[in-house]
Amino acid sequence: MPFEKRYEAIRKSDPQMFDVLCNEERRQRGTLELIASENHVSRAVMEAAGSCLTNKYAEGYPGRRYYGGCQFVDQAETLALERLKQLFGADAANVQPHSGTQANTAVYMAVLQPGDTILSLDLAHGGHLTHGMKINISGLLYNIVHYGVDEKTERLDMGKIADLARQHKPKLIIAGASAYPRFMDFEAFAGVAREVGAVLMVDMAHIAGLVAAGEHPSPVPMSDFVTSTTHKTLRGPRGGLVLCKEQYAKTLNSRVFPGIQGGPLMHIIAAKAVAFGEALNEKFREYQKQVRRNAQALADALMSHGMRLVSGGTDTHLMLVDLRPSHPNLTGKVAEGWLECANIIVNKNMIPFDTRKPMETSGLRIGTPAVTTRGLKEAEMKTLAGLIAEIINSGGEDHLLTRVRAKVSEMCQQYPLAE
């Protein structure tokens, strides 16, 4: 659909914003998105997110609102809740968090007091800033003890994690990551939590789509709380969710509203419901299988070109490239910039035991959800790996970037985003 029709009202009322939207859509359509936390939603999800539900205030929960006129938004939220619980086999759920950060904060508020101890994965080893970064609300309010990966295997060592739990007696243990390419042993985490009397929260923001499709072990049966974003592999709108055991549901709901949020974003909740409905479809399960097949093919091909991957590969949708062995003077920041000039979008990322600053880094994080949505498969992953290796090995040579840009343009035209 031409931009003039898609954004007709904005074109007439706000030409500057019209230009911004058109330029961003051109960017998305003309680049290959390899940022592991990004994806392309369906037209149905986008329509719900831009619907008339954006006009409606609905403080409270279905059947218990503080505003009138909520009968239809109640139906939207109920649909989202029912589909979400079916998707993951959960006892109870909350779809109102505006983000993964809000979802995590709501859990903290439900089970912790300021100063209580949390045991979580170090941000520098693949954790998330909401798991205890010093300047995040989690780090400001709570006593954080971090576990990390083993220096040799670059994988989690459950024995060491159990030792830390016995030593520090955390009130909450968090399993989950934003840059860990291997399966997590949720059963083992649950065992550690039971031993020390801790609550277990799994942040599955990155792997939620894989879990929903049975492509990753599910944390839901053995966890007290499971949080997630609704975008990334789940391929919904930007937002958050919480799953929990029934015993925590009432407290959790009160911590989301009125604890940390006011009115829910009903247009986004409707879009979540649409995405959850899509995730219940067999096509979604096949999509997630392809996400993992593509990740494996890309990882293998990158290593065949001499690039080192953290932990030696991937089990999931993402991988971490360690630039140090082959290019010791190259930072992730610079490599990211070279690739973006060729319309290949990745993000710089710290790797375990990185000595560089977070805005420089020694690594790249690469993921396959968005390119898989476009329809790319294993053969294209091998091509992409070759292009990435060429760019990095050339030192970002201008002539090569121009040639790769042309190749990327061909691939984008061959595998266009759905209208």
C-alpha positions as CSV (number, residue, x, y, z in Angstrom):
1,M,0.0,0.0,0.0
2,P,1.4,3.4,-0.9
3,F,2.5,5.6,2.0
4,E,0.1,8.3,1.0
5,K,-2.8,5.9,1.6
6,R,-1.4,4.2,4.7
7,Y,-0.7,7.5,6.4
8,E,-3.2,9.7,4.6
9,A,-4.5,11.6,7.7
10,I,-1.0,12.3,9.0
11,R,0.2,13.4,5.6
12,K,-2.5,16.1,5.6
13,S,-2.3,17.1,9.2
14,D,1.4,16.7,10.0
15,P,3.8,16.6,7.0
16,Q,6.9,16.4,9.2
17,M,5.7,13.3,11.0
18,F,4.5,11.9,7.7
19,D,8.1,12.1,6.5
20,V,9.4,10.4,9.6
21,L,7.0,7.5,9.3
22,C,7.6,7.0,5.6
23,N,11.4,7.1,6.2
24,E,11.2,4.5,9.0
25,E,9.0,2.2,7.0
26,R,11.4,2.5,4.1
27,R,14.3,1.7,6.5
28,Q,12.5,-1.4,7.8
29,R,11.5,-2.6,4.4
30,G,15.0,-2.1,3.0
31,T,17.2,-3.5,5.7
32,L,17.7,-7.0,7.1
33,E,16.9,-6.9,10.9
34,L,19.2,-9.1,12.9
35,I,18.7,-7.5,16.3
36,A,17.6,-10.4,18.5
37,S,14.9,-8.4,20.4
38,E,13.1,-7.1,17.3
39,N,10.5,-8.5,15.0
40,H,7.9,-7.5,12.4
41,V,4.3,-7.7,13.6
42,S,1.4,-8.7,11.4
43,R,-1.0,-6.2,9.8
44,A,-3.7,-7.5,12.2
45,V,-1.5,-6.7,15.3
46,M,-0.7,-3.3,13.9
47,E,-4.4,-2.5,13.2
48,A,-5.4,-3.4,16.7
49,A,-2.5,-1.2,18.1
50,G,-3.8,1.7,16.1
51,S,-7.5,1.2,16.8
52,C,-10.2,3.2,18.5
53,L,-9.4,1.4,21.8
54,T,-6.6,4.0,22.3
55,N,-9.5,6.4,23.3
56,K,-10.7,4.4,26.3
57,Y,-9.7,4.7,29.9
58,A,-10.2,1.4,31.8
59,E,-8.5,1.6,35.2
60,G,-9.1,-1.7,37.1
61,Y,-9.7,-5.1,35.7
62,P,-12.5,-6.7,33.6
63,G,-15.8,-6.5,35.5
64,R,-14.2,-4.1,38.1
65,R,-13.4,-0.8,36.4
66,Y,-13.4,2.7,37.7
67,Y,-14.9,4.1,34.5
68,G,-18.1,3.4,32.7
69,G,-18.4,2.2,29.1
70,C,-15.9,-0.6,29.5
71,Q,-18.0,-3.5,28.3
72,F,-16.1,-4.0,25.0
73,V,-12.6,-3.3,26.4
74,D,-13.4,-5.9,29.1
75,Q,-14.0,-8.4,26.3
76,A,-10.7,-7.5,24.7
77,E,-8.7,-7.9,27.9
78,T,-10.5,-11.2,28.7
79,L,-9.6,-12.5,25.3
80,A,-6.0,-11.6,25.9
81,L,-6.0,-13.3,29.3
82,E,-7.7,-16.5,28.1
83,R,-5.5,-16.9,25.1
84,L,-2.3,-16.2,27.1
85,K,-3.1,-18.8,29.8
86,Q,-4.0,-21.3,27.1
87,L,-0.7,-20.5,25.2
88,F,1.5,-21.2,28.2
89,G,-0.7,-23.4,30.4
90,A,-0.6,-20.8,33.2
91,D,-2.8,-20.6,36.3
92,A,-3.2,-16.8,36.2
93,A,-2.0,-13.9,34.1
94,N,-1.8,-10.1,33.8
95,V,-1.6,-8.4,30.5
96,Q,-1.6,-4.8,31.6
97,P,2.2,-4.1,32.1
98,H,3.3,-1.5,29.6
99,S,6.7,-3.2,29.2
100,G,8.9,-6.1,30.4
101,T,10.4,-3.6,32.9
102,Q,6.9,-2.9,34.4
103,A,6.2,-6.7,34.5
104,N,9.4,-7.4,36.5
105,T,8.8,-4.4,38.8
106,A,5.3,-5.6,39.6
107,V,6.7,-9.0,40.7
108,Y,9.3,-7.4,42.9
109,M,6.6,-5.3,44.5
110,A,4.5,-8.4,45.0
111,V,7.0,-10.5,46.9
112,L,9.8,-8.2,48.2
113,Q,10.5,-5.4,50.6
114,P,13.2,-2.8,49.9
115,G,16.5,-4.2,50.9
116,D,15.6,-7.8,50.3
117,T,18.1,-9.9,48.4
118,I,17.8,-10.9,44.7
119,L,20.0,-13.5,43.0
120,S,20.2,-12.9,39.3
121,L,22.4,-13.1,36.2
122,D,25.0,-10.4,35.8
123,L,24.2,-7.9,33.0
124,A,27.7,-8.3,31.7
125,H,27.2,-12.0,31.4
126,G,23.9,-11.7,29.5
127,G,21.4,-10.6,32.1
128,H,19.0,-7.6,31.9
129,L,19.2,-4.2,33.4
130,T,16.0,-4.8,35.4
131,H,17.7,-7.8,37.1
132,G,19.7,-5.5,39.3
133,M,21.7,-2.9,37.4
134,K,22.8,-0.4,40.0
135,I,21.1,2.6,38.5
136,N,17.9,0.7,37.6
137,I,15.0,0.6,40.1
138,S,15.9,-3.1,40.8
139,G,19.4,-2.1,41.9
140,L,18.3,1.0,43.7
141,L,15.7,-0.8,45.9
142,Y,17.1,-4.3,46.5
143,N,20.3,-6.0,47.5
144,I,21.6,-7.7,44.4
145,V,23.8,-10.7,44.2
146,H,24.8,-11.8,40.7
147,Y,25.7,-15.1,39.3
148,G,27.6,-15.4,36.0
149,V,28.7,-17.9,33.4
150,D,31.7,-20.2,33.7
151,E,34.8,-18.6,32.3
152,K,35.8,-21.7,30.3
153,T,32.4,-23.0,29.0
154,E,30.6,-19.6,29.0
155,R,27.5,-21.5,30.3
156,L,25.7,-21.3,33.6
157,D,27.1,-23.6,36.3
158,M,24.1,-24.6,38.5
159,G,26.4,-25.9,41.2
160,K,28.0,-22.4,41.6
161,I,24.5,-20.8,41.5
162,A,23.3,-23.1,44.2
163,D,26.4,-22.2,46.4
164,L,25.6,-18.5,46.0
165,A,22.0,-19.1,47.0
166,R,23.0,-21.1,50.1
167,Q,25.4,-18.3,51.1
168,H,23.2,-15.3,50.5
169,K,19.7,-16.7,51.1
170,P,17.9,-14.6,48.5
171,K,14.2,-13.9,48.8
172,L,13.9,-14.0,45.0
173,I,15.9,-15.9,42.3
174,I,15.7,-14.7,38.7
175,A,16.4,-17.0,35.8
176,G,16.4,-15.3,32.5
177,A,18.6,-13.3,30.1
178,S,18.8,-10.8,27.3
179,A,22.0,-12.2,25.8
180,Y,22.4,-15.9,26.7
181,P,22.4,-18.3,23.7
182,R,21.8,-21.5,25.5
183,F,18.8,-23.3,27.1
184,M,18.4,-22.6,30.8
185,D,17.7,-25.5,33.2
186,F,14.5,-24.2,34.9
187,E,14.1,-27.4,36.9
188,A,17.5,-26.9,38.4
189,F,16.7,-23.3,39.2
190,A,13.4,-24.4,40.9
191,G,15.3,-26.9,43.0
192,V,17.7,-24.2,44.2
193,A,14.8,-21.9,45.0
194,R,13.0,-24.6,47.0
195,E,16.2,-25.5,48.9
196,V,16.8,-21.9,50.1
197,G,13.1,-20.9,50.4
198,A,13.2,-18.4,47.6
199,V,10.6,-17.3,45.1
200,L,11.5,-18.2,41.5
201,M,10.8,-15.7,38.8
202,V,11.7,-16.5,35.2
203,D,12.1,-13.6,32.7
204,M,11.4,-15.3,29.4
205,A,11.2,-12.1,27.4
206,H,13.6,-13.3,24.7
207,I,12.4,-16.9,24.4
208,A,8.6,-16.5,24.9
209,G,7.8,-17.4,21.3
210,L,10.1,-20.4,21.4
211,V,8.5,-21.6,24.6
212,A,4.9,-21.1,23.2
213,A,5.8,-23.3,20.3
214,G,7.5,-26.0,22.3
215,E,10.9,-25.0,20.9
216,H,12.4,-24.2,24.3
217,P,11.7,-25.9,27.7
218,S,8.8,-24.1,29.5
219,P,9.5,-22.4,32.8
220,V,5.8,-22.1,33.7
221,P,5.2,-25.4,35.5
222,M,8.0,-24.9,38.1
223,S,8.0,-21.1,38.5
224,D,6.2,-18.9,40.9
225,F,6.2,-16.1,38.4
226,V,7.1,-15.8,34.7
227,T,7.5,-12.4,33.0
228,S,7.9,-11.5,29.4
229,T,7.7,-8.8,26.8
230,T,5.1,-9.4,24.1
231,H,7.3,-8.5,21.1
232,K,10.6,-10.2,20.4
233,T,10.1,-13.9,19.5
234,L,6.4,-13.6,20.5
235,R,5.9,-11.2,17.6
236,G,3.3,-9.0,19.2
237,P,3.1,-5.3,20.1
238,R,5.7,-3.7,22.5
239,G,4.4,-4.5,26.0
240,G,4.7,-6.8,28.9
241,L,2.9,-9.7,30.7
242,V,3.1,-11.7,33.9
243,L,2.1,-15.3,34.5
244,C,1.9,-16.7,38.0
245,K,0.6,-19.3,40.3
246,E,-3.0,-18.7,41.5
247,Q,-1.9,-18.0,45.0
248,Y,-0.1,-14.8,43.9
249,A,-2.7,-13.5,41.4
250,K,-4.6,-11.1,43.7
251,T,-1.4,-9.5,45.1
252,L,0.2,-9.3,41.6
253,N,-2.8,-7.6,40.1
254,S,-2.8,-5.0,42.9
255,R,0.9,-4.3,42.3
256,V,0.3,-3.7,38.6
257,F,-2.8,-1.5,39.2
258,P,-2.8,0.6,41.3
259,G,0.7,-0.2,42.4
260,I,2.9,0.9,39.6
261,Q,0.5,1.9,36.8
262,G,-2.7,3.8,36.1
263,G,-4.9,3.1,33.1
264,P,-4.0,0.2,30.9
265,L,-3.3,0.7,27.2
266,M,-6.4,-1.0,25.8
267,H,-5.3,-0.7,22.2
268,I,-2.1,-2.5,23.0
269,I,-3.9,-5.1,25.1
270,A,-6.1,-5.8,22.0
271,A,-3.0,-6.1,19.9
272,K,-1.6,-8.6,22.5
273,A,-4.8,-10.6,22.2
274,V,-4.4,-10.7,18.4
275,A,-0.8,-11.8,18.7
276,F,-1.6,-14.5,21.3
277,G,-4.3,-15.8,18.9
278,E,-1.7,-16.0,16.1
279,A,0.7,-17.8,18.4
280,L,-1.9,-20.5,19.0
281,N,-1.8,-21.3,15.3
282,E,0.2,-24.1,13.7
283,K,1.9,-21.6,11.4
284,F,3.4,-19.9,14.4
285,R,4.9,-23.2,15.6
286,E,6.5,-23.8,12.2
287,Y,7.8,-20.2,12.3
288,Q,9.5,-20.8,15.6
289,K,11.1,-24.0,14.3
290,Q,12.5,-22.0,11.4
291,V,13.8,-19.3,13.8
292,R,15.9,-21.9,15.5
293,R,16.9,-23.6,12.3
294,N,18.0,-20.3,10.9
295,A,19.9,-19.4,14.1
296,Q,21.8,-22.7,13.9
297,A,22.6,-22.2,10.3
298,L,23.8,-18.7,10.8
299,A,25.9,-19.6,13.8
300,D,27.5,-22.5,12.0
301,A,28.2,-20.4,8.9
302,L,29.7,-17.5,11.0
303,M,32.0,-20.0,12.7
304,S,33.0,-21.5,9.4
305,H,34.2,-18.0,8.4
306,G,36.5,-17.9,11.5
307,M,34.2,-15.9,13.8
308,R,34.1,-17.0,17.4
309,L,30.7,-17.4,19.1
310,V,30.3,-17.2,22.9
311,S,29.7,-20.8,24.3
312,G,30.5,-22.2,20.8
313,G,27.0,-21.7,19.3
314,T,23.4,-21.4,20.1
315,D,20.3,-23.3,21.3
316,T,17.9,-20.5,20.8
317,H,17.2,-17.5,18.4
318,L,20.4,-15.6,19.2
319,M,24.1,-15.7,19.2
320,L,27.0,-13.6,20.5
321,V,30.0,-12.9,18.3
322,D,33.3,-12.4,20.2
323,L,35.4,-10.1,18.0
324,R,38.5,-10.3,20.1
325,P,40.2,-13.4,18.7
326,S,40.1,-12.4,15.0
327,H,39.9,-8.6,15.4
328,P,41.4,-7.6,18.8
329,N,41.3,-3.9,18.0
330,L,37.7,-3.8,16.6
331,T,34.9,-2.8,18.9
332,G,31.3,-3.9,18.6
333,K,30.3,-0.3,18.2
334,V,32.4,0.1,15.1
335,A,31.4,-3.3,13.6
336,E,27.7,-2.4,14.2
337,G,28.2,0.8,12.3
338,W,29.9,-0.9,9.3
339,L,27.1,-3.4,9.1
340,E,24.4,-0.7,9.3
341,C,26.0,1.1,6.4
342,A,25.4,-2.1,4.4
343,N,21.7,-2.3,5.7
344,I,22.4,-5.2,8.0
345,I,21.2,-4.3,11.4
346,V,22.7,-5.8,14.5
347,N,23.6,-4.5,18.0
348,K,26.9,-4.1,19.8
349,N,26.9,-6.2,23.0
350,M,29.1,-7.0,25.9
351,I,30.4,-10.5,26.1
352,P,31.2,-12.4,29.3
353,F,34.3,-11.0,31.0
354,D,34.4,-8.1,28.5
355,T,37.0,-5.4,29.4
356,R,35.5,-2.8,27.1
357,K,32.9,-0.2,28.1
358,P,29.2,-1.0,27.5
359,M,28.9,1.6,24.8
360,E,31.9,0.1,23.0
361,T,31.9,-3.7,23.7
362,S,33.9,-6.5,22.3
363,G,30.9,-8.3,20.7
364,L,27.8,-8.3,18.6
365,R,24.4,-9.8,19.4
366,I,22.7,-11.4,16.4
367,G,19.3,-13.0,16.2
368,T,17.0,-14.5,13.6
369,P,13.3,-13.7,14.5
370,A,12.8,-10.8,12.2
371,V,14.5,-12.2,9.1
372,T,12.6,-15.4,9.6
373,T,9.3,-13.4,9.6
374,R,10.4,-12.1,6.1
375,G,10.7,-15.7,4.9
376,L,14.5,-16.2,4.8
377,K,15.8,-19.7,5.4
378,E,19.0,-21.6,5.9
379,A,20.5,-20.8,2.5
380,E,20.0,-17.1,3.1
381,M,21.6,-17.4,6.5
382,K,24.7,-18.8,4.9
383,T,24.7,-15.9,2.5
384,L,24.3,-13.4,5.3
385,A,27.1,-14.9,7.3
386,G,29.4,-14.5,4.4
387,L,28.4,-10.9,3.9
388,I,28.9,-10.1,7.6
389,A,32.3,-11.8,7.6
390,E,33.4,-9.9,4.5
391,I,32.5,-6.6,6.0
392,I,34.3,-7.2,9.3
393,N,37.4,-8.7,7.6
394,S,37.6,-5.8,5.2
395,G,37.6,-3.2,7.9
396,G,34.4,-1.7,6.6
397,E,35.9,-0.9,3.1
398,D,33.6,1.5,1.3
399,H,33.5,-0.4,-2.0
400,L,32.5,-3.6,-0.3
401,L,29.8,-1.9,1.7
402,T,28.3,-0.6,-1.5
403,R,28.3,-4.1,-3.0
404,V,26.8,-5.7,0.1
405,R,24.1,-3.0,0.2
406,A,23.1,-3.9,-3.3
407,K,22.9,-7.6,-2.3
408,V,20.8,-6.8,0.8
409,S,18.5,-4.8,-1.4
410,E,18.0,-7.8,-3.7
411,M,17.2,-10.0,-0.7
412,C,14.8,-7.5,0.7
413,Q,12.9,-7.4,-2.6
414,Q,12.9,-11.2,-2.8
415,Y,11.6,-11.5,0.7
416,P,9.4,-8.3,1.3
417,L,7.6,-7.5,4.5
418,A,3.9,-8.3,4.4
419,E,1.7,-5.4,3.6
